[in-house]
Amino acid sequence: MDGGLVESVPRRRSDRVYDIFTVMRRNRILASKWSPWVLAVLASLATLAVGLVRGRQDFFATQGDGSYDVLASSLASHGVYLDAVSADVGGHLHPAWVAYRPPGFPMLLASFYWVLGRSPSTVVLLQSLLVAAIVLATVFLAQVFLSKSGALAAGAIAAFFPYSFVQSAGLIDTPLYTATSIGALAVILRRPLTLRSMLVVAALLSVATLTRPAAILVVVGVAVWLVAVYPKRRLLLAPAALFLVVVGVWVVRDSVVLHSPVTVATNGGWNLYLGNNDRTATYVVSGRSLDRLDDDQGHPDWASVNALSEVGQDQYFRDLAAHWMFSNPGMEARTLATKAAFSILPVLRPDGGGSKGLLFLVTAVPLYGLGAVGLFRLRRRRGAFLLIWTVAATLASEIVFFPYTRILSPVFPILAIGFVAVVWRRRWRPRTPGSGLGEAAVGSS
């Protein structure tokens, strides 16, 4: 039969529908080079919509941490980094705090305030752009371990996971930290390890550290991995210098302003104390209800605390926390183990019930469990160490420094990669060893 005659026969609607699903089944649409960008735009628009709806409430008082707004407003209006809100320690206001918060997110927010003005829509716009960056970074990182379709699925999970999706539009530093840390991993593993790409990594990790100082644990893991796999180690000196300069400038600023050597922020001692004391341990381990964990822990001598400088108070709470941790090793171990369990099953927390706890139980537990299994299966792949290290470092910093472990939003993109590697293992197999762009670059350097 003539081929032209066959093609001239009109197709039925059902045949056309079948063809659409056939194309999707073969992943031709999902594997398009524009798919990650389309997904990023959709995630950004969805975050923008959710944020604008939530912005109808008292946004700056209820949606996140208001101290970020105070710092950003101070920078945008007066060029002064001054926080008079988060200094409310134990009910005692200290308006002269100048280094309590890390500067990463407040400075970025201040730049948007300066251009667009202070409003809930400005905050939501910034966060929606960061969500788009998170999606792109997740997809590009996942492509090192999965096919293009599998990487797109991981990006979709990272974009629309219920908890992070709803919370990303508020006054929190999580989107910036996630975008920079995941972006740094994507650049390391996907692009050739050239001097230029490593300088980009150093810049991203610098911003991540200035957003959350706990990122220094991720930086250590990245440094160890690069030293182990990169043959031209002398080229690592320039990225290391860039990182030290960017972070060091802020450390010097704090030290000069406070007339005493400090790190990136002065809230580390207070956070460490909140997570390690008798009342917190009693609350975490036994579930007994407490009035407020940050009201009066029972131990601080507030008369003495108020007489100390900002740096002195930070050191005071560090010493107090360290004394309790070493004096109660058994209770400390039980507290840390319980907080680690809360990070996976927050519904077990005394305040973790209700619809929110049930939603997390249904959605996050599979992501955590299968994501961990997937990362374990990928453990022999070059670069998998960085994913596993980042998850472990984030969990470790959370269970040590906070009264109860927060939802681990920064590692959701990494767990999504492991999740896809397990659930869609047959359709979207991980790429064969040696196919990663980062690996090829290392081998050819």
N, C-alpha and C positions, 0 to 999 in steps of 0.2 A: 504493500500500500504506500502511496506517495506521501512523503513526510509533510509536504505543504498542505495536502488535503487534511491530514490529521490535525495540523495546527489551526486550520481554518474552522474546525468544528467548535462552536461556542461552548464554553465550560459552564457548568451549573454553579449556582451560588455555593452549594455544599462543597464543591471541589475547590473553590477559591478560599473558603474558610479553612478547609483541610490544609491547603498550601500555606496559609498564614501560620498555622500551628506547626507545620512541618519545618518552616523556616526558624521559628522560635525554638523548636526542639533541637535543631541543629546548631543553636546558639549563634546564628549569624547576626541577629539583632543585638543580642546581649554582648557579643564580642566586638561591637562597633567601637572605633576609637573615640567616638563622641559620647559613649554611654557613661563613663565616669563623670564627665562634665554635666550631662543632663541630670544625673543622680545628685550631684552636688548642688545644682540649682534648685531641684525639687526639695532637697533637705533644707536649704537656706530659706526658701519661701515658706516651708512648713514651720520652721522655727520662728520666722518673722510673724506669721499669723498667730501662733500660740503666744508669743511674747506680747503682741499688741493687744490680744484679748486679756491677758493677765495684767497688762499695763493699765487697764481701767481701774484697778484697785489702787491702794496706796503703794505704788510700785517700790519706791526707794526705802520704805519702812518694812515691807513684807517679802519682797522678792530677792532674797540673798542677803549679803552682808553690806549694810549701809556705810561702813567705813571706807569701802572702795569709792563710793560716791563722794564722800567728804574729801578724800585725798585728791581725786580727780578734779573736783571743783576748785580746791585750793590751788592746784597746779595751773588749771586753765585760767583762773581769774587773777591770781596773785603771783604765780610762779614760785610758790612755796609749798614744800612737801610737809604738810602738817596734819596730823590726825588727832582729833579731839573726841572721837567716838570709841574706837577700839581700845583706847586707854582707860576705859571704864572697868578697871580691874577690881573685883570684889566690891563694887558699889562706890569706888573712890575715883573721881574724875581727875585726870591729869592732862590738861589741854596742851602741854608742851611736848608731847610725844612726837618725835620726828623720824623714827626709824622702826616703828612697830610692825608695819606691813612691808613685805618685799615690793619693789617698785614696778615690776613688770606690767601687771594688769592696770594699776592706777595710771601709769604714764600713757599706755595705749588708749585708755578710756579718756584721759585728759585731752589727748590730741583730737579725738572725735568731738568732745565737748567744745573745744576751741573752734572747730570748723562748723559744727552743726548746732551747737547749743546744748544745754543740759535739759534732757527730757527722757522719759522712758523709751520713746521710739529710737533715740540715739543709741541707748544701751542695747536694745533689741537688734538694731541694724548691725552693730559691731559683732554681737554674738552670732547672728545669722551668717555673717561672712566667715567667722571662725569655724562654724559648723561645716560650711562648704569646704574649707581648707582641711578639716578633719576627714571628711569623706574622700577627698582626692588623695590625701596622704595614706589613708587606709587601703584604698584600691591599689595604688602604686606599690605599697609595701606588700600587699597580698599577692600581687602578680609575680613576685619573686618565688613564691611557694605554690601558687595555684595557677590554673588557667585563667584567661581573661574573664570568663563567665563566673568562675568561682570567686575571683577577686571582686567582681561587681556585687556578688551576693554578700560577701563580707562587708563591703562598703555600705550596702543597704542596711545590714544589721546594725552597724555602728551608727548609722544616721538616724534610724527610727527605733532604736531600743527604747522602751517606754520611759524608764527613769531618766536617762541622760537626755532624751528628746525633750521632755517637759522641763527639766531643770536648766537646760543650756541657755535659756533666754533670760535668766536672772542675773543679778549682780554677783557673779562668782568667777573665780579665776580658772575654773576647770577647762573651759573650751580653749583658752590660750595655751595652757600647759599641755593639753592633749595634742593640739595642733602642732606645737613646736617639737615635742618629744617624739611623736609618731612621724612627723615630717623628717626629723633628723635620721631616724632609723630607715625611712624609705630612701633618703638620699644615699646613705651609706651602702645599702644592699642593692639598690637598683641601678644607680649611675656608676660609671667608672670611677675608681678611687684615684682621682687626680687631686692636685693641690687646690684647684678651684672648688671642687665638690667638698673637700674636707673643710675648707674655709666656711662654706655654707653650713655644714654640720656644726662647726664650732659656734657660728652665730646663732643657730637655732637652739643649741644646748645652752648658750649663754642666756638667751631670753627665758628658756625654761627654768633655769636656775634662779634668775631674778624674779620669776613668777612664784615658784615654790622651791625653797632652798633644798628640800629633800631630793630634788632632781640631781644633786651631786652624786647620789648613789648610782643613778643611770649613767652619769658622765664617767664614773670609775669603770663601770662595765664596758662602756664603749671604748675607753682608752685601753683597757686590757686586751680587748678583742682586736683592736687595730694594731697594737704592738705585736700581737701573736700572728696575724695573717698578712700584714702589709710589709713587703720586702724592703721598700725604701723608707726606712724609719726616720731618716733625717728630715723628710718632708712633713713629718708629724709635728715638728717644732713650731712651724708657723701657725697651724690651727690651735695648738696648745697655747701659744702666746696670745692669739686673738681672744681666746676664752678667758685667759687670766686678766687681760687688759679690760675687757668689757665688764666682767664681774668685779675686778679689782677697783675700777673707778668708783663703783657704788660703795664698796667696802671702805675705800679711802674717804669718800664723802661722809659716810656715817661716823668714821673715826674722828674726822676733823670737827664735825658739828657737835659730837658728843664728848669730844676731848678724851676718848678712850678707845682702845682697839675693840672692834665689834665685827660680827659677820654680816650677812646680807640683811638680817632683820633682828629685832630685839624681842620677838614674840616666841622664840624657841623655848626659853625657860618656862614661860607660863603654860605653853601647850604641853611640854613634857610633864609639868607638875599636874596639870589637869588629868592626864592619862595615868598617873602613877601616885596614888595616895590612898589612905585608908577608906575614905568615903567612896571613891571611884571603884576600888576593888570590891567593896561590899555591894555596890550597885550592880557591877558587872557579873560577879560570880554568883551572888545569892538572889539577885533580882529585887532586892528590897527597894522600895520607893524612897527617893530623896527629894528635898525641896528644890534645890538648884545646885548643880555640881560646881558652878563658877561663882556662887554667892559668898560662901565663907567655908572653906574646906576644913576649918577647925584647927589647923596647925599654924598658918601664917600669923605672925605678930604684925598686925596692920599698922600699928604705930611706928614700928621700925621700918616697915616696907615703905610707907609714905615719905619717910625721911631720906630714902635712897634716890639716886638718880635713875634715869631710864635704864642705863647699862647695869647699875647696881641691882635693880629689881630683877632684871633678866638673870643675872648670876645668882641672886638669892633663891629664885624658884628652881633654877637648875640644881643648886646644891641641895635644896630641900627634897626634890624628886629623887636625886641620886642617893641621898641618905635613906629614903624609904625603900628604894628598890634593892639596895644591898643589905638592908636590915631585915627585909621580908622576902627572901628569895623564893620560898614556896608559894606564897600568895601572889608574888609577881608572876611566876610561871603560870599559875592557874588563870590569872587575869589576862595575860597575853594570849593564852590558848583559847580562852572564852571569846575574846575580842576577835581573834582570827575566825572562829566559828560564826560570829555575828556578821562578819564581812561576807560570808557565803550564804548564811541563812538569817538575815536580819529579822525575820518573823519570830525568831527565838528571843529577841531582845524584849525586856519588860515593856517597852513602848513600841514594839514592832508589829503589833497586831493590826486588825482592821483590813480594809480593802487594799490599802497600799502594800501592806505586808503580804497579802495573798497574791497581789499582782506580781510582786517581786519573786515570790516563791514559784509561780507558774512560769515566769519568763526568764529570770536570771539564773535559777538553779540549773536548768539545762544548758544555758550558755556557759556557766562556770564549769560544770562537770564535763561536758563534751569538749569545751574549749581546752581544758587542761589535758584531756586525753589526746586531742589533736596536736597540741604542742609537744606532748611526749612522743607521739609518732614522728614528728618532724625534727626531733632532737638531734639527729645525725646530719641534718642538712646544714650547710654553711650559713651562718647568720641566725640560726634558730636560737643559739645561745643568747643573743641580744634580746629576743622576744621573751624568753623565759626569765632572763635576768631582770628585765623591766617590770614584769609582773611581780616577781618576788621582792624586788626593791620597793615597789609601791606598797605592797601589802605590809612589809616590815615597817616602813615609816608610819603607816596608818595605825598599826596596832600598838606602837610604842608611844606616839605623840598625842593621842586623842583619847578622851574618856570612853568612847565606843567607836568602833570602826565605821567610817563613812562608806557609802557606796563607792566602789572602785571604778568610777567612770573613766579615768585615764587609761585603764587597761582593757576596756570593753572592745576597742578595735582589734587588739592582739588576740583576745579570746575569741572574737568573731572569726579570725583566720583559722584558729584551731577547730572551731565549731564546724566551719564549712569543710575543712579537710576530713572530718569524720562523717558528717551527715550526707554530703554529696560526694563521697569518696569514689564511687563508681563512675558517676557522670563527669565530675570535675576532679580528675586525678591531679595530685601535686606534680609540678614539673619535674622532669628527670634531673638527677644530680648533675651539677655542672652547667645547667642552663641559665642560671641567674646572671644578670648583667654585671652585678657586683663581683661575682666569682670569676667571670671571664676577665674582668678588668684586673683583678689581683693577679691572675695567672699570667697576664700579658705585660704586667708592669716591669 
